[in-house]
Amino acid sequence: MTFALHIEKTCTGCNNCVVACPVNALELVVDEPATAKKTYKVQGGKSITVDEDVCEACGVCLQACPRDCIQLTGQG
């Protein structure tokens, strides 16, 4: 089964998901993000990048998000 992580534009860039990720698959970027990673623009001119090769779809980031801005979808 393949999973996809999606971060909503309502994200404030609080960094909770980045800190909570046990495999360091997420990164909060203030400048221009690396193009090799999936990038989501969030509020305040920030971006969250997701390294899909590292992400294990464990859901820890979802639990850490105080605004429910992260979705994890499965495709089989």
Stockholm file with secondary structure:
# STOCKHOLM 1.0

chainA/1-76         MTFALHIEKTCTGCNNCVVACPVNALELVVDEPATAKKTYKVQGGKSITVDEDVCEACGVCLQACPRDCIQLTGQG
#=GR chainA/1-76 SS CEEEEEECTTCCCCCHHHHHCTTCCEEEESSCCCTTSEEEECGGGCEEEECTTTCCCCCHHHHHCTTCCEEEEEEC
#=GC SS_cons        CEEEEEECTTCCCCCHHHHHCTTCCEEEESSCCCTTSEEEECGGGCEEEECTTTCCCCCHHHHHCTTCCEEEEEEC
//
